[in-house]
């Protein structure tokens, strides 16, 4: 489910918008899991643990999407069948 874009520049309002969108997404996940045979409590526990795991990973390496690419592209391709001039 794609999240809606923020409508406000106010930090507190943005959080409220995001919380509403996240709640809707989680309600959809819970409903889907219930249909598949998972209990609501099981899903809650799994979601909380998954959120903690993601939080820990982000603490170890924050904002990896914004990290610049690393390494030498040519060197990384050597041995993968590519040929360079």
C-alpha positions in Angstrom: 0.0 0.0 0.0 1.5 3.3 -1.0 1.5 6.0 1.7 0.0 9.3 0.8 2.3 12.3 0.5 2.4 14.7 3.5 -0.1 17.5 3.3 1.5 19.7 5.9 5.0 21.1 6.5 4.3 21.4 10.3 6.3 18.6 11.9 3.5 17.7 14.5 0.8 17.6 11.8 3.1 15.4 9.5 3.4 12.9 12.4 -0.4 12.8 12.8 -0.9 12.3 9.1 1.7 9.5 9.1 0.2 7.8 12.1 -3.2 7.7 10.5 -1.8 6.3 7.3 0.3 3.7 9.2 -2.7 2.7 11.3 -4.7 2.1 8.1 -1.9 0.0 6.6 -1.6 -2.0 9.8 -5.4 -2.6 9.9 -5.1 -4.0 6.3 -2.2 -6.2 7.3 -4.0 -7.5 10.3 -7.2 -8.2 8.3 -5.2 -10.0 5.7 -3.4 -12.1 8.3 -6.7 -13.0 10.0 -8.1 -14.2 6.7 -5.0 -16.4 6.3 -5.6 -18.0 9.7 -3.4 -15.9 12.0 -4.8 -14.6 15.3 -5.0 -10.9 15.9 -2.8 -11.1 19.0 -0.2 -13.2 17.1 -0.1 -10.5 14.4 0.2 -7.7 17.0 3.2 -9.4 18.6 4.8 -10.1 15.2 4.4 -6.5 14.1 5.8 -5.1 17.3 8.8 -7.4 17.1 9.3 -6.6 13.4 9.1 -2.8 14.2 11.7 -3.2 16.9 14.0 -5.1 14.6 13.7 -2.4 11.9 14.3 0.3 14.6 17.5 -1.5 15.7 18.7 -1.9 12.2 18.1 1.8 11.5 19.9 2.7 14.7 22.9 0.7 13.5 22.9 2.3 10.0 20.5 5.2 9.8 19.0 6.3 6.5 20.6 3.7 4.2 18.5 4.9 1.3 20.4 8.2 1.4 23.8 6.6 1.5 26.0 7.2 -1.5 27.0 4.2 -3.5 30.3 2.7 -2.4 32.9 0.7 -4.1 34.4 0.7 -7.6 31.7 -0.3 -10.2 34.3 -1.6 -12.7 36.0 -3.7 -10.1 32.7 -5.1 -8.8 31.8 -6.3 -12.4 35.1 -8.2 -12.9 34.3 -11.9 -13.0 30.7 -11.5 -13.9 31.1 -11.9 -17.7 31.3 -8.2 -18.5 33.9 -6.8 -20.8 35.4 -3.3 -20.6 37.3 -1.3 -23.2 
